[in-house]
């Protein structure tokens, strides 16, 4: 959502006894069965190095956690430290290396081979050039910006510092994102949630306004009320300005229609005839009613000239 959506492997740190290219080759074999952007980055890195990517069996990819499968008789686990621990792999021997990668704003993906941590992948996604500008505009309008991410807190805070985001919710699973949105709504806030992946769908459905940043996952678009086809956060700023202009236009139309009918209906009904001799023929009254509709439509068409 905040980044270009083109993550790439920037570094591979192998544990003692493991080779970087071998880790990448095996990891790509597992991740090739996944559609997650980070998985695609690993596969692309292996392809660029012209590595022979093996086939995977017993593949599984729990949402928001990672991926695992069997390759060449070895059980391979890829994900965060918590996911590796669930698979019986202790990631602590590579924790310091992972923290160093996260401090630079990269996402650290641990890799376990059978019961041993084998290495860690650093995957970085460049921030969109328009992201900082869009967030600054939203803050200038009095909106509070909160980052929700499944990334480690160190990585999330490094990105947040670059973008001037004060509130960060890190290490959150898809359902937990929805819980954060629900909590904000319970505090009386009107919440708009922007996301572009399967992991964001529950939160998009929970928010007052769900904004899918296309091109993203179909399930995200189905859960959202608004889809921005370009995936540019400035689209949120423009959509908000257009919605404000639309609501102002609606209020104008309602006001003018009320005044028009309040003045015209009594005249058309002949209520003023006994006092002032004023009377409208049915033909003129019908024309006046049509003119009312035309004026409302003409005023609404002014929205086409709103500068976004």
C-alpha positions, 0 to 999 in steps of 0.5 A: 500500500505504501510501497511500489509493490515490487519487493526484491531480495536485497541480501541473503545471510546464511548460517554456518554450514549453508550456502547462499545460492543453495538457500535461495534455490530451495526457498524459491522451490517452496515460494513458487507455489505461493502468490504472496509478493514476498514469495514472488521476490524470492522466486525472481531472485533465484531466476535472475541467478539462473538457479535450478528451482526444485519442485515442492511437496506438502506445501502449505501457506498459513495466511499472514505467517509464511510458507512451508513444504518438503524439498528433496526430503528436507522440511523447509519453513519460511516466515517470521520467528514465531512461525518457525517456532511453531514448526519446531525451529529456533530462529534465535541464532539468526536474530541479530542478523535479522534485526540489522536487516530490519533496521534498514527498513527491510523485511526479514524472512527466516528459513528453517531446514528441518529443525535448524535455522539456515539463514535469513532473507532481506526483502525490501520494497521501495516506497512510492514517490507519492506516498509521503506527499499523500500522507502529508496532505491527509495529516494537513486535513486533520486525519490521523494516519496509522500503519498496520503491518504484519512486518516486524516492529523494527522494519515498520518503524524504520519505514514510518520514520521515513514517512512521518507516521507516528502510530504503528501497529506491527506484527499483526495478523490479518484478523488482528488488523480487523480488530485494530480497525474495530477498536478505533471505531469503538472509540468513536472514530470514522475509519478508512482502511486502505490495503491491496492484498488478501491479508487486508480483506478482513480489515477492509470489510470492517472499516467504515470505508474500505479502499482497495489499492489496485492492482491488488488481490481480487478479494481485497477489491470485493471487500472494499467500497472504493477501488483506486485503479492506479494504486496511488495514495494521492487517489485517497486525497483526491477522492476525499476532496471530491466527496466533500465537493459532492456533499456540498453540492447535494446540500445546495441542491436540496436547499434550492429545491426546497426553496423552489418548491416552497415558493412554487407549490402554493402559487400553482395550487392557487393559494395566492389567487384570493389575495393577489390574483396570482395563478399559474396554468398547469402548463406553466407549472409543469414547465417550472417543475422541469426547470427545477430539475434542470437547475439541479442537474446543471448544479451537479455538473459543476462537479466536473470542474472540481480540481483534484 
